[in-house]
């Protein structure tokens, strides 16, 4: 066989073209994502030895509320996870994000379509033919076609890869958002629950005070009838008694509002939901705050903001891909015949293959503007991420300081309650002995009631602040769990409808 130099050159040229296309297809334009740094303090500002001397309790993953060891709260949180409508909305948005990622994964595969057609057409006997031969007359013709088309866009510069990258990061951002919504709702429920129990404690104090004041009023009335006490003493005691009853009634209204909020959070109609009264008995757990740098991996809102940066970074690559050509491969095949009986014969087969290379030469600056738009969008997500990190540090620090202050306040308030009780005992004894008037007793009763209520409020605030600290620390969540959130393409998807 003679050596065909021309054929060899053509083959080498084709191989070179294929190599160039393969090299271009291996490139991915746009910056590769790298998480920007954020300002992180070295440690939390805590007062010695309060936090350091306390034992550390780990926060359970997904069920952080178990650290409070309250079975009723645990049950309510379980109801929330099953029936809360806001949470269901977030779950649906997460499923949408997963479906969107699957849509982008589908672009990895070629598309195949079929469009069978049939028709019957009559051609004019006087139609133009470009020939001098006379036409035999009008013609009526059938047409049966079964065409299959296949197309595939080659990912020359990584536009599709950047789009899939953005979709996967968006999916993970939605997963983090779902965890953040779950954390916010469960923390809101726990805070409302402890607020109800705080009000139960205050109402209990008021009702016990009403009983004590009623006994005091009976004593004053008895002494008044005996001519020992004045009508002023009776009026003072009645005033304090009725004012205390009024406080208890008003607190019942506040309690109902928190109770109704819990009903909505747990997916129940407010009129059908009731919590039995129970006074506070729980104590805030001692929580391990760890290092501030750990917070970056423990807060779902921070993870969501970080994933938003990854999405915006991929958008830059998508915008830059517009500067490069697009290559579309296509193929067509099937059968075409005038008779349905001969439609699937070998002679009826048709086919075509080809490629289309397209490149925008002039866009009036639209491509440059889109790249600038994407870059600015990325810069905005970086600032948002750093702002979220700073806000997280503030929340943790505020609640750490709040727990320290409330701990010290509870200790001093307990001493105030003890002193108020001694004051009331002394004033009552002196009044019975005729050494003082009843105003001293009323004043002591008011002091005791005020200090007991303040103690209950501080106790409730400590528990609510502990809930907020757990929430600020991420509720036991870990950003490492996002690694498993990934929508992968499968070969079976090629034939999926």
NORHULIN-V43405 format. One record per pair of residues at least 4 apart in sequence whose C-alpha atoms are under 8 Angstrom apart, sorted by sequence separation. I is the first residue (numbers start at 0). GAP is how many residues later the second one is. D is the distance in whole Angstrom. If there is no record, write none. Layout:
((I GAP D) (I GAP D))
This chain:
((3 4 7) (4 4 6) (5 4 6) (6 4 6) (7 4 6) (8 4 6) (9 4 6) (10 4 6) (11 4 6) (12 4 6) (13 4 6) (14 4 6) (15 4 6) (16 4 6) (17 4 6) (18 4 6) (19 4 6) (20 4 6) (21 4 6) (22 4 7) (45 4 8) (46 4 7) (47 4 7) (48 4 6) (49 4 7) (59 4 5) (64 4 8) (65 4 7) (69 4 6) (70 4 6) (71 4 6) (72 4 6) (73 4 6) (74 4 6) (75 4 6) (76 4 6) (77 4 6) (78 4 6) (79 4 5) (83 4 6) (84 4 6) (85 4 7) (86 4 6) (87 4 6) (88 4 6) (89 4 6) (90 4 6) (91 4 6) (92 4 6) (93 4 6) (94 4 6) (95 4 6) (96 4 6) (97 4 6) (98 4 6) (99 4 6) (100 4 6) (101 4 6) (102 4 7) (103 4 8) (122 4 7) (154 4 6) (157 4 6) (158 4 6) (159 4 6) (160 4 6) (161 4 6) (162 4 6) (163 4 6) (164 4 6) (165 4 6) (166 4 6) (167 4 6) (168 4 6) (169 4 6) (170 4 6) (171 4 6) (172 4 6) (173 4 6) (174 4 6) (175 4 6) (176 4 6) (177 4 6) (178 4 6) (179 4 6) (180 4 6) (181 4 6) (182 4 6) (183 4 6) (184 4 6) (185 4 6) (186 4 6) (187 4 6) (188 4 6) (189 4 6) (190 4 6) (191 4 6) (192 4 6) (193 4 6) (194 4 6) (195 4 6) (196 4 6) (197 4 6) (198 4 6) (199 4 6) (200 4 6) (201 4 6) (202 4 6) (203 4 6) (204 4 6) (205 4 6) (206 4 6) (207 4 6) (208 4 6) (209 4 6) (210 4 6) (211 4 6) (212 4 6) (213 4 6) (214 4 6) (215 4 6) (216 4 6) (217 4 6) (218 4 6) (219 4 6) (220 4 6) (221 4 6) (222 4 6) (223 4 6) (224 4 8) (228 4 6) (229 4 7) (230 4 6) (231 4 6) (232 4 6) (233 4 6) (234 4 6) (235 4 6) (236 4 6) (237 4 6) (238 4 6) (239 4 6) (240 4 6) (241 4 6) (242 4 6) (243 4 6) (244 4 6) (245 4 6) (246 4 6) (247 4 6) (248 4 7) (249 4 7) (250 4 6) (251 4 6) (252 4 7) (253 4 7) (254 4 6) (255 4 6) (256 4 6) (257 4 6) (258 4 6) (259 4 6) (260 4 6) (261 4 6) (262 4 6) (263 4 6) (267 4 7) (268 4 7) (289 4 7) (290 4 7) (291 4 8) (292 4 8) (293 4 7) (294 4 6) (298 4 6) (299 4 6) (300 4 6) (301 4 6) (302 4 6) (303 4 6) (304 4 7) (305 4 7) (306 4 6) (307 4 6) (308 4 6) (309 4 6) (310 4 6) (311 4 7) (312 4 7) (313 4 6) (314 4 6) (315 4 6) (316 4 6) (317 4 7) (319 4 8) (337 4 8) (338 4 6) (343 4 6) (344 4 7) (362 4 7) (364 4 6) (365 4 6) (366 4 6) (367 4 6) (368 4 6) (369 4 6) (370 4 6) (371 4 6) (372 4 6) (373 4 6) (374 4 6) (375 4 6) (376 4 6) (377 4 6) (378 4 6) (379 4 6) (380 4 6) (381 4 6) (382 4 6) (383 4 6) (384 4 6) (385 4 6) (386 4 6) (387 4 6) (388 4 6) (389 4 6) (390 4 6) (391 4 6) (392 4 6) (393 4 6) (394 4 6) (395 4 6) (396 4 6) (397 4 6) (398 4 6) (399 4 6) (400 4 6) (401 4 6) (402 4 6) (403 4 6) (404 4 6) (405 4 6) (406 4 7) (407 4 6) (408 4 6) (409 4 6) (410 4 7) (411 4 6) (412 4 6) (413 4 6) (414 4 6) (415 4 6) (416 4 6) (417 4 6) (418 4 6) (419 4 6) (420 4 6) (421 4 6) (422 4 6) (423 4 6) (424 4 6) (425 4 6) (426 4 6) (427 4 6) (428 4 6) (429 4 6) (430 4 6) (435 4 7) (436 4 8) (437 4 6) (438 4 6) (439 4 6) (440 4 6) (441 4 6) (442 4 6) (443 4 6) (444 4 6) (445 4 6) (446 4 6) (447 4 6) (448 4 6) (449 4 6) (450 4 6) (451 4 6) (452 4 6) (453 4 6) (454 4 6) (455 4 6) (456 4 6) (457 4 6) (458 4 7) (459 4 6) (460 4 6) (461 4 6) (462 4 6) (463 4 6) (464 4 6) (465 4 6) (466 4 6) (467 4 6) (468 4 6) (469 4 6) (470 4 5) (473 4 8) (478 4 8) (480 4 7) (488 4 7) (489 4 8) (491 4 6) (45 5 7) (58 5 5) (59 5 8) (78 5 8) (82 5 8) (154 5 6) (222 5 5) (223 5 4) (228 5 8) (262 5 5) (263 5 7) (267 5 7) (296 5 8) (336 5 6) (337 5 8) (342 5 6) (343 5 7) (429 5 5) (430 5 5) (469 5 5) (59 6 7) (80 6 7) (154 6 8) (222 6 5) (223 6 6) (262 6 6) (263 6 7) (295 6 6) (296 6 7) (336 6 5) (341 6 7) (429 6 6) (430 6 6) (469 6 8) (59 7 7) (223 7 7) (262 7 5) (295 7 7) (335 7 6) (430 7 6) (58 8 7) (64 8 8) (65 8 7) (220 8 8) (334 8 6) (64 9 7) (125 9 7) (219 9 6) (260 9 8) (334 9 6) (426 9 8) (56 10 8) (124 10 6) (223 10 8) (259 10 5) (262 10 6) (334 10 8) (430 10 7) (124 11 7) (125 11 7) (258 11 8) (259 11 8) (336 11 6) (64 12 8) (124 12 4) (125 12 8) (335 12 5) (123 13 7) (124 13 4) (219 13 7) (220 13 6) (259 13 7) (334 13 5) (335 13 6) (426 13 6) (427 13 6) (123 14 5) (124 14 7) (219 14 6) (258 14 8) (334 14 4) (335 14 7) (426 14 5) (122 15 6) (123 15 7) (258 15 7) (333 15 6) (334 15 6) (121 16 7) (122 16 5) (258 16 7) (332 16 7) (333 16 5) (121 17 6) (122 17 6) (216 17 7) (219 17 8) (332 17 5) (333 17 6) (423 17 6) (426 17 7) (121 18 4) (122 18 8) (331 18 8) (332 18 4) (120 19 6) (121 19 6) (331 19 5) (332 19 6) (119 20 7) (120 20 5) (216 20 6) (330 20 7) (331 20 5) (423 20 5) (119 21 6) (120 21 6) (215 21 7) (216 21 7) (330 21 6) (331 21 6) (422 21 6) (423 21 6) (119 22 4) (330 22 4) (118 23 6) (119 23 6) (329 23 6) (330 23 6) (117 24 8) (118 24 5) (212 24 7) (328 24 8) (329 24 6) (419 24 7) (423 24 7) (117 25 6) (118 25 7) (328 25 6) (329 25 6) (116 26 8) (117 26 5) (328 26 4) (116 27 6) (117 27 6) (212 27 8) (213 27 7) (327 27 6) (328 27 6) (419 27 6) (420 27 6) (115 28 8) (116 28 5) (212 28 6) (326 28 7) (327 28 5) (419 28 5) (115 29 6) (116 29 7) (326 29 6) (327 29 6) (115 30 4) (326 30 5) (114 31 7) (115 31 6) (209 31 6) (325 31 6) (326 31 7) (416 31 6) (419 31 7) (113 32 7) (114 32 6) (324 32 7) (325 32 5) (113 33 6) (114 33 7) (324 33 5) (325 33 7) (113 34 5) (209 34 7) (324 34 4) (416 34 5) (112 35 6) (113 35 6) (208 35 8) (209 35 7) (323 35 7) (324 35 7) (415 35 7) (416 35 6) (111 36 7) (112 36 5) (322 36 8) (111 37 6) (112 37 6) (322 37 8) (111 38 4) (205 38 6) (206 38 7) (321 38 8) (412 38 7) (416 38 8) (110 39 6) (111 39 7) (205 39 7) (109 40 7) (110 40 5) (109 41 6) (110 41 7) (205 41 7) (206 41 7) (412 41 7) (413 41 7) (109 42 5) (205 42 6) (412 42 6) (108 43 7) (109 43 8) (322 44 7) (202 45 5) (321 45 6) (409 45 6) (201 46 8) (319 47 7) (202 48 7) (318 48 7) (409 48 6) (202 49 8) (408 49 7) (409 49 7) (318 51 6) (319 51 6) (107 52 8) (198 52 7) (318 52 5) (405 52 6) (106 53 7) (198 53 8) (198 55 8) (199 55 8) (315 55 6) (318 55 7) (405 55 8) (406 55 7) (103 56 8) (198 56 6) (405 56 6) (315 58 5) (103 59 7) (104 59 6) (195 59 6) (314 59 6) (315 59 6) (402 59 6) (103 60 6) (194 60 8) (312 61 8) (195 62 6) (311 62 7) (312 62 8) (315 62 8) (402 62 7) (100 63 7) (103 63 7) (194 63 7) (195 63 7) (311 63 8) (401 63 7) (402 63 7) (192 65 8) (311 65 6) (312 65 6) (100 66 5) (191 66 6) (192 66 8) (311 66 5) (398 66 6) (99 67 7) (100 67 6) (191 67 8) (398 67 7) (191 69 7) (192 69 7) (308 69 6) (311 69 7) (398 69 7) (399 69 7) (96 70 8) (100 70 7) (191 70 7) (398 70 5) (308 72 5) (96 73 7) (97 73 6) (188 73 6) (307 73 6) (308 73 6) (395 73 6) (96 74 5) (394 74 8) (203 75 7) (188 76 7) (304 76 7) (305 76 8) (308 76 8) (395 76 5) (93 77 7) (96 77 7) (199 77 6) (200 77 7) (394 77 6) (395 77 7) (199 78 6) (200 78 4) (199 79 5) (200 79 6) (304 79 7) (305 79 6) (93 80 5) (184 80 7) (196 80 7) (198 80 8) (199 80 8) (304 80 5) (391 80 7) (92 81 7) (93 81 6) (196 81 6) (197 81 7) (196 82 5) (197 82 6) (196 83 5) (301 83 7) (304 83 7) (93 84 7) (193 86 8) (301 86 6) (89 87 8) (90 87 7) (300 87 7) (301 87 6) (89 88 6) (86 91 8) (89 91 7) (295 93 7) (86 94 7) (86 95 6) (294 97 8) (86 98 8) (294 98 8) (80 101 8) (291 101 7) (79 106 7) (76 109 6) (76 112 7) (76 113 8) (72 117 7) (179 119 8) (72 120 7) (179 120 5) (178 121 6) (179 121 6) (176 123 7) (175 124 5) (176 124 7) (64 125 8) (175 125 7) (175 127 6) (176 127 6) (28 128 6) (175 128 5) (24 129 7) (26 129 7) (27 129 5) (28 129 6) (174 129 8) (24 130 6) (25 130 7) (26 130 5) (27 130 4) (28 130 8) (172 130 7) (173 130 7) (24 131 4) (25 131 7) (26 131 6) (27 131 7) (172 131 5) (23 132 5) (24 132 5) (25 132 8) (171 132 8) (172 132 7) (23 133 6) (24 133 7) (27 133 8) (172 133 8) (21 134 8) (27 134 8) (172 134 5) (20 135 7) (171 135 7) (172 135 6) (169 137 7) (168 138 6) (169 138 7) (168 139 7) (168 141 6) (169 141 6) (168 142 6) (165 144 7) (166 144 7) (165 145 4) (164 146 7) (165 146 7) (165 148 5) (164 149 7) (165 149 7) (162 151 7) (161 152 5) (162 152 7) (161 153 7) (161 155 6) (162 155 7) (161 156 6) (158 158 7) (159 158 8) (157 159 8) (158 159 5) (157 160 8) (158 162 6) (157 163 7) (156 164 6) (156 167 7) (155 169 8) (155 170 7) (154 171 8) (155 171 7) (153 172 7) (154 172 8) (152 173 7) (153 173 5) (298 173 7) (152 174 6) (153 174 6) (298 174 6) (299 174 7) (152 175 4) (153 175 7) (297 175 7) (298 175 4) (151 176 6) (152 176 6) (297 176 5) (298 176 8) (302 176 6) (150 177 7) (151 177 5) (297 177 8) (299 177 7) (150 178 6) (151 178 6) (283 178 7) (294 178 7) (297 178 7) (298 178 7) (299 178 8) (150 179 4) (279 179 8) (283 179 5) (294 179 8) (297 179 5) (298 179 7) (299 179 7) (83 180 8) (84 180 8) (149 180 6) (150 180 6) (279 180 8) (282 180 7) (297 180 5) (298 180 7) (83 181 6) (148 181 7) (149 181 5) (281 181 8) (284 181 7) (296 181 6) (297 181 6) (83 182 5) (84 182 7) (148 182 6) (149 182 6) (283 182 6) (296 182 5) (82 183 6) (83 183 5) (148 183 4) (286 183 8) (296 183 7) (81 184 8) (82 184 5) (147 184 6) (148 184 7) (288 184 7) (79 185 6) (80 185 8) (146 185 7) (147 185 5) (79 186 4) (146 186 6) (147 186 6) (78 187 5) (79 187 7) (146 187 4) (78 188 8) (145 188 5) (146 188 6) (76 189 8) (144 189 8) (145 189 5) (146 189 8) (75 190 7) (144 190 6) (145 190 7) (144 191 4) (143 192 6) (144 192 7) (142 193 7) (143 193 5) (142 194 6) (143 194 6) (142 195 5) (143 195 7) (141 196 5) (142 196 7) (143 196 6) (140 197 7) (141 197 7) (144 198 8) (143 199 7) (239 202 8) (235 203 7) (232 204 8) (232 205 6) (236 205 7) (232 206 7) (235 206 7) (239 206 8) (69 212 8) (68 213 8) (67 214 7) (67 215 7) (67 216 7) (67 217 6) (66 218 6) (56 228 7) (58 228 7) (56 229 6) (57 229 7) (55 230 5) (56 230 5) (57 230 6) (54 231 6) (55 231 5) (56 231 6) (53 232 6) (54 232 8) (55 232 5) (208 240 7) (205 243 7) (204 244 7) (43 247 7) (204 247 7) (42 248 6) (43 248 7) (204 248 7) (41 249 7) (42 249 6) (41 250 7) (40 251 6) (41 251 8) (201 251 6) (39 252 7) (40 252 8) (39 253 6) (201 254 6) (200 255 6) (201 255 8) (197 258 6) (197 259 6) (197 261 7) (197 262 5) (196 263 7) (194 265 6) (193 266 6) (193 269 7) (194 269 7) (193 270 6) (34 271 7) (190 272 8) (190 273 5) (34 274 8) (189 274 8) (34 275 8) (190 276 6) (32 277 6) (189 277 7) (190 277 8) (32 280 6) (186 280 6) (31 281 8) (32 281 8) (186 281 7) (30 282 7) (31 282 8) (30 283 8) (29 284 7) (186 284 6) (30 285 7) (29 286 6) (30 286 7) (29 287 4) (183 287 7) (28 288 5) (29 288 7) (182 288 7) (27 289 8) (28 289 8) (29 290 6) (28 291 7) (29 291 8) (182 291 8) (28 292 6) (182 292 7) (175 306 8) (174 307 7) (171 310 6) (174 310 7) (171 313 6) (170 314 7) (171 314 7) (170 315 8) (167 318 6) (167 319 7) (35 346 7) (38 347 8) (37 348 6) (38 350 8) (37 351 7) (38 351 8) (44 352 7) (43 353 7) (50 353 8) (45 354 7) (49 354 7) (45 355 7) (46 357 8) (104 383 7) (105 383 7) (104 384 6) (109 384 8) (101 385 6) (108 385 6) (100 386 6) (101 386 8) (101 387 7) (105 387 7) (105 388 8) (97 389 7) (63 406 8) (58 411 8) (63 411 6) (62 412 8) (63 412 6) (61 413 7) (60 414 7) (61 414 7) (59 415 8) (60 415 5) (61 415 7) (58 416 7) (59 416 6) (60 416 6) (58 417 5))
